[in-house]
Amino acid sequence: MDLIELALLFTLAFLPPIIYAIWIRNTERYEREKWKPIVLCFLWGATIAIAASLILEVILDISLTISIDDKNILSLVAVIIVAPFVEEFTKPLVLRLKTVKRGLDELEDGLIYGAVAGLGFSATENLLYGYSFISRSLMMFFVLMVIRSVGGCLLHASATSLTGYGYGKSIMKKTSFLCILPFFILAILVHGLYNFLVSFDMIGLTTGLFVALMFVIMTIYLIRIKIRTLDRQTS
């Protein structure tokens, strides 16, 4: 890989998630989040969360290999259950850090911080997927990065914002962590459904991809409406 390809890879992997993160942060009109916790959430998603997810997914996949003989079932479980569970667990843990917790003074803040952590995760994931394709075909690489710039980025932002909202409510209202569980399960369901649509040729590859993209676009649209609504209520 030459220097130009490397620069192209990093630009297409990180620029869309960074733009989305600014877009999500600026959804608020009143008392927008400070940049320090926003950057910290993004970096957490791009480094610690993705490293922890890779380790946990390998451990769980090995455990499943021992107990499940059917490769099709194993692949299905890994893609729509294990990956969503692990990733939606590691990404929003950034809300437990002091710098981020201090910024949680409005209900919409958890949505924003969760989404940004998800976008950081998506950036590094884009980098890893892009690296595996850029040496094969530039056309395939560009198609992949365009799809991931919409689907992958918006998936991670929308799913993790749900868990982030639950975390935020729990921290602000000092309630039991069990209150987070419904939001965590919802995040897993959103993530798992998207993975199912793009990974398994049940309704046709193109149709599945289109439905998946429309699904995450609608989800992030509803989340931004929720942020604006909560923002107006607390202004």
Residue frames relative to the residue before (quaternion, step in Angstrom):
aa qw qx qy qz dx dy dz
M 1.0000 0.0000 0.0000 0.0000 0.00 0.00 0.00
D 0.2838 -0.7755 0.5374 0.1711 3.58 -0.71 1.05
L 0.7380 -0.4439 0.2851 0.4208 3.57 -1.33 0.19
I 0.6395 0.5300 -0.3272 0.4507 3.60 1.02 -0.78
E 0.6584 0.4982 -0.3043 0.4750 3.58 0.94 -0.87
L 0.6388 0.5280 -0.3227 0.4572 3.58 1.02 -0.80
A 0.6603 0.4959 -0.3017 0.4765 3.58 0.96 -0.89
L 0.6360 0.5256 -0.3166 0.4679 3.58 1.03 -0.81
L 0.6409 0.5389 -0.3136 0.4478 3.57 0.97 -0.89
F 0.7070 0.4532 -0.2693 0.4714 3.59 0.78 -1.01
T 0.6379 0.5361 -0.3309 0.4429 3.58 1.01 -0.78
L 0.7264 0.4310 -0.2478 0.4746 3.59 0.80 -1.00
A 0.6353 0.5253 -0.3327 0.4580 3.58 1.17 -0.49
F 0.8090 0.3277 -0.1403 0.4674 3.58 0.84 -1.00
L 0.6085 0.6002 -0.3735 0.3606 3.61 0.99 -0.68
P 0.6756 0.4811 -0.3312 0.4499 3.68 0.75 -0.83
P 0.6709 0.4762 -0.3329 0.4607 3.68 0.82 -0.79
I 0.6274 0.5277 -0.3413 0.4598 3.61 1.03 -0.70
I 0.6488 0.5055 -0.3118 0.4757 3.58 0.98 -0.85
Y 0.6430 0.5138 -0.3139 0.4733 3.59 0.98 -0.84
A 0.6395 0.5375 -0.3281 0.4410 3.60 0.97 -0.86
I 0.6474 0.4950 -0.3075 0.4913 3.58 1.00 -0.82
W 0.6318 0.5457 -0.3086 0.4558 3.57 1.02 -0.88
I 0.6720 0.4778 -0.2883 0.4868 3.59 0.92 -0.94
R 0.6575 0.5162 -0.3110 0.4523 3.59 0.87 -0.90
N 0.7269 0.4323 -0.2335 0.4797 3.58 0.99 -0.82
T 0.3923 0.7030 -0.4926 0.3306 3.60 1.25 0.18
E 0.6313 0.5024 -0.3166 0.4988 3.56 1.12 -0.68
R 0.2819 -0.7345 0.5876 0.1890 3.57 -1.12 0.68
Y 0.7719 0.3001 -0.1430 0.5419 3.56 1.08 -0.75
E 0.8600 0.0139 -0.0369 0.5088 3.56 -1.03 0.87
R 0.0128 0.8261 -0.5607 0.0547 3.55 0.67 1.11
E 0.5998 -0.5954 0.4008 0.3538 3.56 -1.14 0.66
K 0.5141 -0.6311 0.4850 0.3196 3.55 -1.11 0.72
W 0.5991 -0.6215 0.3783 0.3342 3.54 -1.14 0.68
K 0.5877 0.6119 -0.3807 0.3678 3.61 1.02 -0.67
P 0.7162 0.4020 -0.2845 0.4945 3.67 0.74 -0.87
I 0.5815 0.5667 -0.3765 0.4460 3.60 1.13 -0.56
V 0.6749 0.4799 -0.2863 0.4819 3.58 0.88 -0.96
L 0.6418 0.5319 -0.3229 0.4482 3.57 0.98 -0.84
C 0.6430 0.5167 -0.3166 0.4683 3.60 0.98 -0.83
F 0.6534 0.5133 -0.3107 0.4616 3.56 0.94 -0.89
L 0.6879 0.4817 -0.2827 0.4636 3.58 0.86 -0.96
W 0.5974 0.5502 -0.3574 0.4612 3.59 1.07 -0.69
G 0.6787 0.4936 -0.2898 0.4602 3.56 0.84 -0.98
A 0.7099 0.4842 -0.2547 0.4436 3.56 0.97 -0.91
T 0.7811 0.3088 -0.1571 0.5195 3.61 1.15 -0.48
I 0.7952 0.3321 -0.1875 0.4714 3.58 0.17 -1.28
A 0.6853 0.4932 -0.2996 0.4443 3.58 0.81 -0.98
I 0.6992 0.4614 -0.2986 0.4572 3.58 0.85 -0.85
A 0.6279 0.5228 -0.3408 0.4651 3.60 1.06 -0.69
A 0.6621 0.4994 -0.2987 0.4723 3.58 0.93 -0.93
S 0.6442 0.5308 -0.3191 0.4488 3.60 0.99 -0.82
L 0.6477 0.5237 -0.3206 0.4510 3.57 0.93 -0.89
I 0.6657 0.5028 -0.3017 0.4615 3.58 0.93 -0.91
L 0.6918 0.4811 -0.2808 0.4595 3.58 0.85 -1.00
E 0.6510 0.5171 -0.3237 0.4518 3.59 0.97 -0.80
V 0.6286 0.5233 -0.3368 0.4664 3.59 1.02 -0.76
I 0.6565 0.5141 -0.3087 0.4577 3.58 0.92 -0.92
L 0.6986 0.4667 -0.2721 0.4691 3.58 0.86 -0.97
D 0.6380 0.5262 -0.3317 0.4539 3.58 1.00 -0.77
I 0.6330 0.5165 -0.3300 0.4728 3.59 1.02 -0.76
S 0.6444 0.5228 -0.3133 0.4618 3.56 0.99 -0.86
L 0.6689 0.4958 -0.2979 0.4669 3.57 0.99 -0.83
T 0.6036 0.5740 -0.3496 0.4289 3.59 1.07 -0.75
I 0.6428 0.5315 -0.3150 0.4528 3.55 1.08 -0.76
S 0.7817 0.3705 -0.1723 0.4712 3.58 0.97 -0.88
I 0.7450 0.3275 -0.2002 0.5455 3.63 1.20 -0.38
D 0.2621 -0.7988 0.5269 0.1253 3.59 -0.60 1.14
D 0.6567 0.5210 -0.3105 0.4482 3.58 1.03 -0.80
K 0.3940 -0.7558 0.4763 0.2160 3.59 -0.54 1.20
N 0.6279 0.5396 -0.3435 0.4434 3.60 1.06 -0.69
I 0.6634 0.4817 -0.2975 0.4893 3.57 0.96 -0.86
L 0.6253 0.5485 -0.3260 0.4492 3.57 1.02 -0.83
S 0.6640 0.4981 -0.2934 0.4743 3.57 0.97 -0.91
L 0.6387 0.5379 -0.3146 0.4513 3.57 0.99 -0.87
V 0.6782 0.4892 -0.2843 0.4690 3.58 0.87 -0.99
A 0.6600 0.5250 -0.3081 0.4404 3.58 0.94 -0.91
V 0.7306 0.4542 -0.2384 0.4506 3.57 0.93 -0.93
I 0.8122 0.3011 -0.1548 0.4750 3.60 0.80 -0.91
I 0.7374 0.3465 -0.2387 0.5284 3.60 1.25 -0.11
V 0.7343 0.4403 -0.2601 0.4463 3.59 0.57 -1.15
A 0.7029 0.4690 -0.2856 0.4522 3.60 0.69 -1.05
P 0.6755 0.4720 -0.3203 0.4673 3.66 0.79 -0.83
F 0.6441 0.5291 -0.3283 0.4442 3.61 0.94 -0.87
V 0.7074 0.4693 -0.2689 0.4550 3.57 0.75 -1.06
E 0.7103 0.4777 -0.2722 0.4396 3.58 0.79 -1.02
E 0.6955 0.4512 -0.2801 0.4841 3.58 1.01 -0.77
F 0.5880 0.5307 -0.3700 0.4855 3.57 1.32 -0.05
T 0.7407 0.4488 -0.2438 0.4365 3.59 0.82 -0.97
K 0.6515 0.5661 -0.3345 0.3784 3.60 0.93 -0.83
P 0.7664 0.3875 -0.2473 0.4487 3.66 0.65 -0.93
L 0.4314 0.6995 -0.4721 0.3190 3.63 1.22 0.03
V 0.5172 0.6461 -0.4111 0.3822 3.59 1.23 -0.35
L 0.5875 0.5907 -0.3710 0.4102 3.60 1.15 -0.49
R 0.6052 0.5574 -0.3528 0.4456 3.58 1.28 -0.23
L 0.5433 0.6181 -0.4061 0.3973 3.61 1.21 -0.24
K 0.6147 -0.6078 0.3625 0.3483 3.57 -1.00 0.87
T 0.6520 0.5378 -0.3214 0.4269 3.58 0.90 -0.92
V 0.6904 0.4534 -0.2681 0.4959 3.56 1.02 -0.83
K 0.6373 0.5473 -0.3303 0.4303 3.59 0.92 -0.89
R 0.6284 0.5421 -0.3414 0.4413 3.59 1.04 -0.74
G 0.6828 0.4849 -0.2868 0.4652 3.58 1.14 -0.55
L 0.5764 0.5961 -0.3738 0.4156 3.59 1.27 -0.19
D 0.2691 0.7711 -0.5328 0.2218 3.55 0.22 1.27
E 0.7207 0.2817 -0.2214 0.5935 3.59 1.34 0.18
L 0.6092 -0.6037 0.3717 0.3553 3.58 -1.05 0.73
E 0.6628 0.5191 -0.3212 0.4338 3.59 1.04 -0.66
D 0.5160 0.6801 -0.4093 0.3219 3.59 1.21 -0.40
G 0.6338 0.5367 -0.3332 0.4464 3.59 1.02 -0.76
L 0.6071 0.5484 -0.3404 0.4634 3.57 1.09 -0.71
I 0.6899 0.4909 -0.2723 0.4570 3.55 0.93 -0.98
Y 0.6956 0.4669 -0.2873 0.4644 3.59 0.79 -0.97
G 0.6339 0.5249 -0.3319 0.4610 3.57 1.01 -0.74
A 0.6563 0.5156 -0.3092 0.4558 3.57 0.94 -0.89
V 0.6691 0.5000 -0.3042 0.4579 3.58 0.93 -0.88
A 0.6202 0.5226 -0.3417 0.4749 3.60 1.03 -0.73
G 0.6423 0.5242 -0.3107 0.4650 3.56 1.03 -0.80
L 0.6567 0.5104 -0.3061 0.4631 3.56 1.03 -0.77
G 0.6119 0.5300 -0.3495 0.4717 3.58 1.09 -0.63
F 0.6233 0.5319 -0.3151 0.4789 3.54 1.05 -0.85
S 0.6635 0.5178 -0.2976 0.4506 3.55 0.92 -0.95
A 0.6140 0.5667 -0.3519 0.4219 3.60 1.02 -0.77
T 0.7039 0.4386 -0.2707 0.4889 3.59 0.83 -0.95
E 0.6091 0.5367 -0.3489 0.4682 3.58 1.07 -0.68
N 0.6143 0.5365 -0.3344 0.4723 3.59 1.03 -0.79
L 0.6470 0.5361 -0.3074 0.4466 3.55 0.99 -0.92
L 0.6872 0.4898 -0.2838 0.4553 3.58 0.90 -0.93
Y 0.6693 0.4738 -0.2963 0.4897 3.57 0.96 -0.86
G 0.6572 0.5282 -0.3096 0.4397 3.57 0.93 -0.90
Y 0.6277 0.5530 -0.3298 0.4376 3.56 1.01 -0.83
S 0.6827 0.4944 -0.2872 0.4551 3.57 1.01 -0.81
F 0.7258 0.4351 -0.2406 0.4755 3.61 1.18 -0.46
I 0.6126 0.6120 -0.3668 0.3400 3.59 0.99 -0.75
S 0.6668 0.4962 -0.3062 0.4640 3.59 1.11 -0.60
R 0.6331 0.5376 -0.3321 0.4471 3.60 1.23 -0.36
S 0.7767 -0.1922 0.2010 0.5652 3.54 0.68 -1.14
L 0.4402 -0.7021 0.4894 0.2716 3.58 -0.78 0.98
M 0.6144 0.5495 -0.3475 0.4471 3.58 1.07 -0.71
M 0.6626 0.4876 -0.2967 0.4849 3.59 0.91 -0.94
F 0.6258 0.5491 -0.3257 0.4482 3.56 1.04 -0.82
F 0.6846 0.4826 -0.2886 0.4638 3.59 0.84 -0.96
V 0.6400 0.5161 -0.3282 0.4651 3.59 0.96 -0.83
L 0.6479 0.5230 -0.3110 0.4582 3.57 0.93 -0.92
M 0.7052 0.4774 -0.2787 0.4440 3.58 0.81 -1.00
V 0.6101 0.5315 -0.3504 0.4717 3.59 1.10 -0.63
I 0.6656 0.4961 -0.3021 0.4686 3.58 0.90 -0.94
R 0.6929 0.4706 -0.2806 0.4688 3.57 0.89 -0.91
S 0.6037 0.5672 -0.3575 0.4314 3.60 1.10 -0.60
V 0.7012 0.3718 -0.2501 0.5546 3.58 1.21 -0.47
G 0.7739 0.4021 -0.2117 0.4411 3.56 0.46 -1.23
G 0.7244 0.4500 -0.2581 0.4539 3.57 0.63 -1.12
C 0.6786 0.4995 -0.2947 0.4507 3.56 0.86 -0.95
L 0.7190 0.4416 -0.2635 0.4675 3.58 0.76 -1.00
L 0.5778 0.5667 -0.3774 0.4500 3.60 1.13 -0.56
H 0.7189 0.4491 -0.2647 0.4599 3.57 0.67 -1.10
A 0.6355 0.5256 -0.3341 0.4563 3.58 1.01 -0.73
S 0.7247 0.4502 -0.2613 0.4515 3.58 0.76 -1.02
A 0.6689 0.5017 -0.3156 0.4486 3.62 0.86 -0.88
T 0.7245 0.4404 -0.2619 0.4610 3.58 0.77 -0.99
S 0.5695 0.5775 -0.3944 0.4321 3.59 1.13 -0.44
L 0.6117 0.5588 -0.3500 0.4370 3.60 1.10 -0.65
T 0.6748 0.4560 -0.2869 0.5043 3.56 0.92 -0.91
G 0.6196 0.5530 -0.3354 0.4448 3.56 1.05 -0.76
Y 0.6200 0.5383 -0.3333 0.4634 3.55 1.07 -0.74
G 0.6577 0.5061 -0.2988 0.4713 3.56 0.99 -0.87
Y 0.6339 0.5169 -0.3166 0.4804 3.57 1.00 -0.85
G 0.6653 0.5262 -0.3020 0.4350 3.55 0.88 -0.99
K 0.6571 0.5043 -0.3031 0.4713 3.57 0.94 -0.90
S 0.6605 0.5197 -0.3057 0.4475 3.57 0.95 -0.89
I 0.6811 0.4839 -0.2835 0.4707 3.57 0.94 -0.91
M 0.6954 0.4826 -0.2846 0.4499 3.59 0.85 -0.95
K 0.7719 0.3523 -0.1802 0.4977 3.57 0.92 -0.90
K 0.3633 -0.7717 0.4552 0.2554 3.56 1.39 0.04
T 0.3402 0.7338 -0.5040 0.3030 3.55 0.91 0.99
S 0.6899 -0.4617 0.3527 0.4319 3.57 -1.30 0.11
F 0.5682 -0.5986 0.4449 0.3477 3.55 -1.17 0.61
L 0.5198 0.6369 -0.4170 0.3876 3.59 1.22 -0.29
C 0.5760 0.5963 -0.3692 0.4198 3.58 1.22 -0.48
I 0.6024 0.5634 -0.3505 0.4436 3.57 1.25 -0.42
L 0.5362 0.7024 -0.3778 0.2765 3.56 1.11 -0.76
P 0.6686 0.4921 -0.3404 0.4415 3.69 0.78 -0.82
F 0.6661 0.4916 -0.3023 0.4725 3.60 1.02 -0.79
F 0.6204 0.5404 -0.3231 0.4676 3.57 1.11 -0.75
I 0.6578 0.4984 -0.3010 0.4779 3.58 0.95 -0.89
L 0.6412 0.5193 -0.3233 0.4633 3.58 0.98 -0.82
A 0.6354 0.5258 -0.3243 0.4633 3.58 1.00 -0.82
I 0.6459 0.5137 -0.3134 0.4698 3.58 0.98 -0.84
L 0.6519 0.5193 -0.3120 0.4560 3.58 0.98 -0.85
V 0.6401 0.5144 -0.3193 0.4729 3.59 0.97 -0.87
H 0.6813 0.4915 -0.2761 0.4669 3.56 0.88 -1.01
G 0.6821 0.5029 -0.2879 0.4460 3.56 0.91 -0.94
L 0.6419 0.5215 -0.3248 0.4588 3.58 1.00 -0.79
Y 0.6415 0.5131 -0.3261 0.4679 3.58 0.95 -0.84
N 0.6652 0.5068 -0.3053 0.4554 3.59 0.85 -0.95
F 0.6357 0.5337 -0.3235 0.4543 3.56 1.03 -0.79
L 0.6804 0.5125 -0.2892 0.4368 3.56 0.88 -0.97
V 0.7583 0.3873 -0.2176 0.4771 3.59 0.94 -0.83
S 0.7149 0.4829 -0.2534 0.4377 3.59 1.20 -0.40
F 0.7874 0.2878 -0.1404 0.5268 3.59 1.08 -0.61
D 0.3673 -0.7650 0.4995 0.1743 3.54 -0.71 1.17
M 0.1448 0.8147 -0.5406 0.1520 3.55 0.50 1.25
I 0.7991 0.1985 -0.1013 0.5584 3.59 1.00 -0.77
G 0.6730 -0.4254 0.2883 0.5320 3.54 1.30 0.27
L 0.5463 -0.6614 0.4084 0.3119 3.57 -0.85 0.99
T 0.6973 0.4713 -0.2758 0.4642 3.58 0.82 -1.01
T 0.6585 0.5064 -0.3056 0.4654 3.57 0.94 -0.89
G 0.6531 0.5230 -0.3084 0.4526 3.57 0.96 -0.89
L 0.6559 0.5062 -0.3019 0.4716 3.55 0.98 -0.86
F 0.6508 0.5182 -0.3129 0.4582 3.58 0.95 -0.88
V 0.6607 0.4989 -0.3025 0.4723 3.58 0.90 -0.94
A 0.6460 0.5282 -0.3174 0.4505 3.59 0.98 -0.85
L 0.6694 0.4958 -0.2976 0.4664 3.59 0.94 -0.88
M 0.6501 0.5021 -0.3160 0.4748 3.58 0.97 -0.83
F 0.6177 0.5650 -0.3282 0.4375 3.56 1.08 -0.79
V 0.7335 0.4127 -0.2587 0.4741 3.61 0.76 -0.96
I 0.5892 0.5513 -0.3720 0.4587 3.59 1.13 -0.55
M 0.6639 0.4895 -0.2950 0.4823 3.58 0.96 -0.87
T 0.6436 0.5369 -0.3218 0.4404 3.59 0.99 -0.85
I 0.6939 0.4527 -0.2887 0.4799 3.60 0.83 -0.92
Y 0.5816 0.5688 -0.3623 0.4549 3.60 1.15 -0.59
L 0.6825 0.4784 -0.2812 0.4756 3.59 0.92 -0.93
I 0.6375 0.5259 -0.3285 0.4573 3.58 1.04 -0.73
R 0.6533 0.4937 -0.3186 0.4775 3.59 0.98 -0.76
I 0.5980 0.5343 -0.3595 0.4772 3.60 1.08 -0.61
K 0.6444 0.5200 -0.3124 0.4655 3.59 0.99 -0.87
I 0.6393 0.5228 -0.3239 0.4615 3.60 0.96 -0.84
R 0.6816 0.4843 -0.2931 0.4636 3.58 0.86 -0.95
T 0.6405 0.5321 -0.3252 0.4482 3.59 1.01 -0.81
L 0.6785 0.4752 -0.2812 0.4846 3.58 0.89 -0.94
D 0.6200 0.5554 -0.3325 0.4433 3.56 1.07 -0.78
R 0.6690 0.4895 -0.3006 0.4716 3.60 0.95 -0.85
Q 0.6531 0.5366 -0.3121 0.4338 3.57 1.04 -0.79
T 0.7520 0.3781 -0.2070 0.4987 3.58 1.07 -0.68
S 0.4878 0.6806 -0.4308 0.3365 3.61 1.26 0.00
